[in-house]
Amino acid sequence: MTKFIIVIVFFIIAFLLEGSSLRKQKRFSDLYIFSFLMFLAFGLSILYILKIPIPNPLVLINYMFMPVANWIYGLLN
């Protein structure tokens, strides 16, 4: 439970420090992207703390590019 609170406090402090400077500079597009990435990182951090398995993105990349790799390998043989 303490890890959960530490993560929440860390993300709130980071968001307030960076988000306020982006808002003062009127860089709203950067603020939207920053908010999305912070929300994504926060969600992944909470999943990690709760020991919920997080899928490996390398599996998806391998699944997408394996047919192309096999086709190229077939051309070279």
N, CA, C and O atoms as CSV, one atom per row, in Angstrom:
chain,resi,resn,atom,element,x,y,z
A,1,MET,N,N,0.819,-1.194,0.000
A,1,MET,CA,C,0.000,0.000,0.000
A,1,MET,C,C,0.862,1.256,0.000
A,1,MET,O,O,0.488,2.266,-0.597
A,2,THR,N,N,2.008,1.200,0.663
A,2,THR,CA,C,2.870,2.386,0.688
A,2,THR,C,C,3.466,2.652,-0.690
A,2,THR,O,O,3.652,3.809,-1.067
A,3,LYS,N,N,3.769,1.586,-1.455
A,3,LYS,CA,C,4.286,1.780,-2.809
A,3,LYS,C,C,3.250,2.499,-3.668
A,3,LYS,O,O,3.587,3.375,-4.465
A,4,PHE,N,N,2.003,2.124,-3.498
A,4,PHE,CA,C,0.908,2.738,-4.243
A,4,PHE,C,C,0.832,4.238,-3.955
A,4,PHE,O,O,0.692,5.041,-4.878
A,5,ILE,N,N,0.923,4.609,-2.697
A,5,ILE,CA,C,0.860,6.025,-2.299
A,5,ILE,C,C,2.083,6.788,-2.802
A,5,ILE,O,O,1.964,7.930,-3.247
A,6,ILE,N,N,3.259,6.160,-2.733
A,6,ILE,CA,C,4.481,6.813,-3.218
A,6,ILE,C,C,4.385,7.095,-4.710
A,6,ILE,O,O,4.768,8.174,-5.163
A,7,VAL,N,N,3.876,6.135,-5.481
A,7,VAL,CA,C,3.733,6.326,-6.927
A,7,VAL,C,C,2.740,7.454,-7.218
A,7,VAL,O,O,2.993,8.301,-8.075
A,8,ILE,N,N,1.626,7.463,-6.513
A,8,ILE,CA,C,0.631,8.521,-6.725
A,8,ILE,C,C,1.215,9.888,-6.429
A,8,ILE,O,O,1.034,10.825,-7.206
A,9,VAL,N,N,1.916,10.008,-5.310
A,9,VAL,CA,C,2.518,11.297,-4.931
A,9,VAL,C,C,3.569,11.719,-5.954
A,9,VAL,O,O,3.624,12.885,-6.345
A,10,PHE,N,N,4.401,10.776,-6.387
A,10,PHE,CA,C,5.427,11.086,-7.377
A,10,PHE,C,C,4.817,11.610,-8.681
A,10,PHE,O,O,5.285,12.605,-9.234
A,11,PHE,N,N,3.779,10.939,-9.164
A,11,PHE,CA,C,3.170,11.366,-10.415
A,11,PHE,C,C,2.444,12.707,-10.272
A,11,PHE,O,O,2.441,13.513,-11.202
A,12,ILE,N,N,1.838,12.942,-9.125
A,12,ILE,CA,C,1.180,14.240,-8.907
A,12,ILE,C,C,2.213,15.362,-8.903
A,12,ILE,O,O,2.002,16.401,-9.528
A,13,ILE,N,N,3.327,15.159,-8.203
A,13,ILE,CA,C,4.377,16.190,-8.157
A,13,ILE,C,C,4.963,16.418,-9.544
A,13,ILE,O,O,5.135,17.562,-9.965
A,14,ALA,N,N,5.271,15.338,-10.258
A,14,ALA,CA,C,5.843,15.474,-11.607
A,14,ALA,C,C,4.877,16.179,-12.544
A,14,ALA,O,O,5.288,17.017,-13.347
A,15,PHE,N,N,3.586,15.842,-12.447
A,15,PHE,CA,C,2.610,16.466,-13.323
A,15,PHE,C,C,2.436,17.948,-12.992
A,15,PHE,O,O,2.318,18.778,-13.894
A,16,LEU,N,N,2.421,18.279,-11.708
A,16,LEU,CA,C,2.269,19.684,-11.334
A,16,LEU,C,C,3.466,20.520,-11.757
A,16,LEU,O,O,3.303,21.652,-12.211
A,17,LEU,N,N,4.663,19.975,-11.614
A,17,LEU,CA,C,5.865,20.726,-11.997
A,17,LEU,C,C,5.944,20.938,-13.507
A,17,LEU,O,O,6.138,22.060,-13.973
A,18,GLU,N,N,5.794,19.870,-14.255
A,18,GLU,CA,C,5.931,19.972,-15.708
A,18,GLU,C,C,4.682,20.538,-16.369
A,18,GLU,O,O,4.782,21.355,-17.284
A,19,GLY,N,N,3.522,20.116,-15.919
A,19,GLY,CA,C,2.273,20.568,-16.529
A,19,GLY,C,C,2.035,22.060,-16.361
A,19,GLY,O,O,1.536,22.723,-17.270
A,20,SER,N,N,2.393,22.581,-15.199
A,20,SER,CA,C,2.168,24.014,-14.983
A,20,SER,C,C,3.072,24.862,-15.868
A,20,SER,O,O,2.652,25.909,-16.360
A,21,SER,N,N,4.314,24.418,-16.074
A,21,SER,CA,C,5.196,25.193,-16.946
A,21,SER,C,C,4.728,25.139,-18.400
A,21,SER,O,O,4.833,26.131,-19.121
A,22,LEU,N,N,4.219,24.002,-18.830
A,22,LEU,CA,C,3.690,23.907,-20.196
A,22,LEU,C,C,2.445,24.773,-20.359
A,22,LEU,O,O,2.244,25.385,-21.409
A,23,ARG,N,N,1.620,24.824,-19.332
A,23,ARG,CA,C,0.409,25.637,-19.403
A,23,ARG,C,C,0.751,27.130,-19.400
A,23,ARG,O,O,0.114,27.908,-20.111
A,24,LYS,N,N,1.739,27.532,-18.616
A,24,LYS,CA,C,2.138,28.947,-18.580
A,24,LYS,C,C,2.719,29.396,-19.920
A,24,LYS,O,O,2.533,30.540,-20.336
A,25,GLN,N,N,3.424,28.484,-20.589
A,25,GLN,CA,C,4.002,28.804,-21.893
A,25,GLN,C,C,2.997,28.650,-23.026
A,25,GLN,O,O,3.328,28.884,-24.188
A,26,LYS,N,N,1.767,28.256,-22.691
A,26,LYS,CA,C,0.681,28.054,-23.656
A,26,LYS,C,C,1.049,27.032,-24.729
A,26,LYS,O,O,0.721,27.201,-25.904
A,27,ARG,N,N,1.731,25.981,-24.312
A,27,ARG,CA,C,2.086,24.886,-25.211
A,27,ARG,C,C,1.097,23.748,-24.976
A,27,ARG,O,O,1.437,22.714,-24.400
A,28,PHE,N,N,-0.130,23.965,-25.435
A,28,PHE,CA,C,-1.213,23.044,-25.125
A,28,PHE,C,C,-1.074,21.698,-25.841
A,28,PHE,O,O,-1.452,20.663,-25.292
A,29,SER,N,N,-0.541,21.708,-27.047
A,29,SER,CA,C,-0.365,20.426,-27.734
A,29,SER,C,C,0.663,19.571,-26.986
A,29,SER,O,O,0.482,18.361,-26.854
A,30,ASP,N,N,1.731,20.191,-26.499
A,30,ASP,CA,C,2.714,19.459,-25.705
A,30,ASP,C,C,2.097,18.990,-24.389
A,30,ASP,O,O,2.410,17.905,-23.900
A,31,LEU,N,N,1.229,19.805,-23.828
A,31,LEU,CA,C,0.564,19.447,-22.579
A,31,LEU,C,C,-0.341,18.236,-22.776
A,31,LEU,O,O,-0.405,17.372,-21.901
A,32,TYR,N,N,-1.035,18.156,-23.895
A,32,TYR,CA,C,-1.900,16.999,-24.166
A,32,TYR,C,C,-1.069,15.726,-24.306
A,32,TYR,O,O,-1.422,14.686,-23.750
A,33,ILE,N,N,0.025,15.808,-25.040
A,33,ILE,CA,C,0.890,14.638,-25.229
A,33,ILE,C,C,1.521,14.235,-23.900
A,33,ILE,O,O,1.585,13.051,-23.569
A,34,PHE,N,N,1.989,15.228,-23.139
A,34,PHE,CA,C,2.582,14.958,-21.831
A,34,PHE,C,C,1.568,14.294,-20.909
A,34,PHE,O,O,1.898,13.344,-20.199
A,35,SER,N,N,0.341,14.789,-20.920
A,35,SER,CA,C,-0.706,14.219,-20.063
A,35,SER,C,C,-0.996,12.777,-20.452
A,35,SER,O,O,-1.144,11.916,-19.584
A,36,PHE,N,N,-1.077,12.506,-21.755
A,36,PHE,CA,C,-1.333,11.143,-22.220
A,36,PHE,C,C,-0.213,10.198,-21.791
A,36,PHE,O,O,-0.482,9.102,-21.299
A,37,LEU,N,N,1.037,10.612,-21.973
A,37,LEU,CA,C,2.161,9.758,-21.614
A,37,LEU,C,C,2.260,9.556,-20.104
A,37,LEU,O,O,2.608,8.469,-19.643
A,38,MET,N,N,1.953,10.601,-19.333
A,38,MET,CA,C,1.960,10.463,-17.874
A,38,MET,C,C,0.860,9.504,-17.425
A,38,MET,O,O,1.076,8.681,-16.534
A,39,PHE,N,N,-0.315,9.608,-18.038
A,39,PHE,CA,C,-1.416,8.706,-17.699
A,39,PHE,C,C,-1.047,7.258,-18.035
A,39,PHE,O,O,-1.335,6.344,-17.262
A,40,LEU,N,N,-0.414,7.057,-19.182
A,40,LEU,CA,C,0.024,5.724,-19.584
A,40,LEU,C,C,1.071,5.178,-18.615
A,40,LEU,O,O,0.983,4.026,-18.191
A,41,ALA,N,N,2.049,5.991,-18.267
A,41,ALA,CA,C,3.095,5.564,-17.332
A,41,ALA,C,C,2.513,5.286,-15.950
A,41,ALA,O,O,2.928,4.344,-15.275
A,42,PHE,N,N,1.555,6.102,-15.533
A,42,PHE,CA,C,0.911,5.888,-14.241
A,42,PHE,C,C,0.161,4.557,-14.230
A,42,PHE,O,O,0.253,3.793,-13.270
A,43,GLY,N,N,-0.570,4.292,-15.286
A,43,GLY,CA,C,-1.307,3.035,-15.372
A,43,GLY,C,C,-0.388,1.826,-15.354
A,43,GLY,O,O,-0.670,0.840,-14.674
A,44,LEU,N,N,0.719,1.896,-16.104
A,44,LEU,CA,C,1.666,0.782,-16.119
A,44,LEU,C,C,2.334,0.606,-14.761
A,44,LEU,O,O,2.597,-0.520,-14.340
A,45,SER,N,N,2.607,1.706,-14.079
A,45,SER,CA,C,3.211,1.628,-12.751
A,45,SER,C,C,2.270,0.969,-11.753
A,45,SER,O,O,2.694,0.146,-10.941
A,46,ILE,N,N,1.009,1.327,-11.814
A,46,ILE,CA,C,0.030,0.730,-10.908
A,46,ILE,C,C,-0.128,-0.768,-11.206
A,46,ILE,O,O,-0.209,-1.580,-10.285
A,47,LEU,N,N,-0.170,-1.126,-12.484
A,47,LEU,CA,C,-0.257,-2.544,-12.837
A,47,LEU,C,C,0.960,-3.311,-12.330
A,47,LEU,O,O,0.836,-4.445,-11.868
A,48,TYR,N,N,2.132,-2.694,-12.416
A,48,TYR,CA,C,3.358,-3.344,-11.952
A,48,TYR,C,C,3.326,-3.536,-10.439
A,48,TYR,O,O,3.719,-4.588,-9.936
A,49,ILE,N,N,2.858,-2.520,-9.715
A,49,ILE,CA,C,2.784,-2.619,-8.260
A,49,ILE,C,C,1.785,-3.694,-7.835
A,49,ILE,O,O,2.028,-4.423,-6.873
A,50,LEU,N,N,0.671,-3.793,-8.542
A,50,LEU,CA,C,-0.349,-4.784,-8.209
A,50,LEU,C,C,0.008,-6.181,-8.717
A,50,LEU,O,O,-0.770,-7.121,-8.554
A,51,LYS,N,N,1.186,-6.317,-9.333
A,51,LYS,CA,C,1.702,-7.587,-9.867
A,51,LYS,C,C,0.780,-8.201,-10.923
A,51,LYS,O,O,0.628,-9.420,-11.001
A,52,ILE,N,N,0.174,-7.341,-11.726
A,52,ILE,CA,C,-0.621,-7.779,-12.865
A,52,ILE,C,C,0.326,-7.896,-14.056
A,52,ILE,O,O,1.059,-6.949,-14.343
A,53,PRO,N,N,0.331,-9.025,-14.752
A,53,PRO,CA,C,1.286,-9.184,-15.853
A,53,PRO,C,C,1.061,-8.158,-16.964
A,53,PRO,O,O,-0.062,-7.949,-17.423
A,54,ILE,N,N,2.140,-7.534,-17.376
A,54,ILE,CA,C,2.111,-6.527,-18.435
A,54,ILE,C,C,2.651,-7.195,-19.699
A,54,ILE,O,O,3.743,-7.763,-19.677
A,55,PRO,N,N,1.901,-7.133,-20.797
A,55,PRO,CA,C,2.366,-7.808,-22.014
A,55,PRO,C,C,3.636,-7.164,-22.578
A,55,PRO,O,O,3.830,-5.951,-22.502
A,56,ASN,N,N,4.476,-8.001,-23.136
A,56,ASN,CA,C,5.719,-7.556,-23.732
A,56,ASN,C,C,5.448,-7.062,-25.159
A,56,ASN,O,O,4.905,-7.817,-25.965
A,57,PRO,N,N,5.808,-5.825,-25.493
A,57,PRO,CA,C,5.542,-5.330,-26.849
A,57,PRO,C,C,6.362,-6.045,-27.921
A,57,PRO,O,O,6.015,-5.986,-29.100
A,58,LEU,N,N,7.429,-6.709,-27.533
A,58,LEU,CA,C,8.252,-7.418,-28.500
A,58,LEU,C,C,7.497,-8.578,-29.141
A,58,LEU,O,O,7.770,-8.934,-30.288
A,59,VAL,N,N,6.558,-9.166,-28.421
A,59,VAL,CA,C,5.750,-10.264,-28.975
A,59,VAL,C,C,4.913,-9.755,-30.149
A,59,VAL,O,O,4.829,-10.423,-31.179
A,60,LEU,N,N,4.299,-8.595,-30.007
A,60,LEU,CA,C,3.492,-8.011,-31.080
A,60,LEU,C,C,4.371,-7.639,-32.279
A,60,LEU,O,O,3.994,-7.885,-33.425
A,61,ILE,N,N,5.524,-7.057,-32.020
A,61,ILE,CA,C,6.432,-6.674,-33.107
A,61,ILE,C,C,6.893,-7.921,-33.860
A,61,ILE,O,O,6.937,-7.925,-35.090
A,62,ASN,N,N,7.230,-8.961,-33.134
A,62,ASN,CA,C,7.659,-10.211,-33.763
A,62,ASN,C,C,6.533,-10.807,-34.596
A,62,ASN,O,O,6.773,-11.298,-35.699
A,63,TYR,N,N,5.299,-10.770,-34.079
A,63,TYR,CA,C,4.141,-11.294,-34.798
A,63,TYR,C,C,3.904,-10.523,-36.094
A,63,TYR,O,O,3.527,-11.114,-37.106
A,64,MET,N,N,4.121,-9.209,-36.071
A,64,MET,CA,C,3.871,-8.380,-37.250
A,64,MET,C,C,4.941,-8.563,-38.320
A,64,MET,O,O,4.628,-8.576,-39.510
A,65,PHE,N,N,6.196,-8.703,-37.911
A,65,PHE,CA,C,7.283,-8.716,-38.893
A,65,PHE,C,C,7.770,-10.105,-39.279
A,65,PHE,O,O,8.576,-10.222,-40.203
A,66,MET,N,N,7.321,-11.150,-38.622
A,66,MET,CA,C,7.777,-12.491,-38.968
A,66,MET,C,C,7.376,-12.902,-40.390
A,66,MET,O,O,8.200,-13.509,-41.072
A,67,PRO,N,N,6.164,-12.611,-40.881
A,67,PRO,CA,C,5.860,-12.961,-42.285
A,67,PRO,C,C,6.778,-12.249,-43.287
A,67,PRO,O,O,7.178,-12.840,-44.291
A,68,VAL,N,N,7.104,-11.009,-43.021
A,68,VAL,CA,C,8.009,-10.270,-43.911
A,68,VAL,C,C,9.404,-10.877,-43.858
A,68,VAL,O,O,10.057,-11.027,-44.890
A,69,ALA,N,N,9.862,-11.226,-42.665
A,69,ALA,CA,C,11.186,-11.832,-42.523
A,69,ALA,C,C,11.240,-13.182,-43.233
A,69,ALA,O,O,12.234,-13.509,-43.881
A,70,ASN,N,N,10.180,-13.957,-43.109
A,70,ASN,CA,C,10.152,-15.251,-43.801
A,70,ASN,C,C,10.131,-15.074,-45.310
A,70,ASN,O,O,10.764,-15.850,-46.026
A,71,TRP,N,N,9.422,-14.076,-45.808
A,71,TRP,CA,C,9.376,-13.812,-47.238
A,71,TRP,C,C,10.754,-13.411,-47.759
A,71,TRP,O,O,11.196,-13.898,-48.799
A,72,ILE,N,N,11.432,-12.517,-47.029
A,72,ILE,CA,C,12.783,-12.082,-47.432
A,72,ILE,C,C,13.750,-13.275,-47.364
A,72,ILE,O,O,14.582,-13.461,-48.252
A,73,TYR,N,N,13.631,-14.058,-46.322
A,73,TYR,CA,C,14.496,-15.235,-46.194
A,73,TYR,C,C,14.257,-16.205,-47.348
A,73,TYR,O,O,15.199,-16.815,-47.854
A,74,GLY,N,N,13.007,-16.348,-47.763
A,74,GLY,CA,C,12.707,-17.218,-48.901
A,74,GLY,C,C,13.284,-16.684,-50.196
A,74,GLY,O,O,13.705,-17.471,-51.045
A,75,LEU,N,N,13.318,-15.378,-50.374
A,75,LEU,CA,C,13.906,-14.798,-51.571
A,75,LEU,C,C,15.419,-14.995,-51.624
A,75,LEU,O,O,15.991,-15.173,-52.700
A,76,LEU,N,N,16.055,-14.964,-50.474
A,76,LEU,CA,C,17.512,-15.068,-50.430
A,76,LEU,C,C,18.008,-16.484,-50.545
A,76,LEU,O,O,19.183,-16.694,-50.845
A,77,ASN,N,N,17.153,-17.474,-50.315
A,77,ASN,CA,C,17.586,-18.881,-50.428
A,77,ASN,C,C,17.540,-19.353,-51.817
A,77,ASN,O,O,17.869,-20.507,-52.089
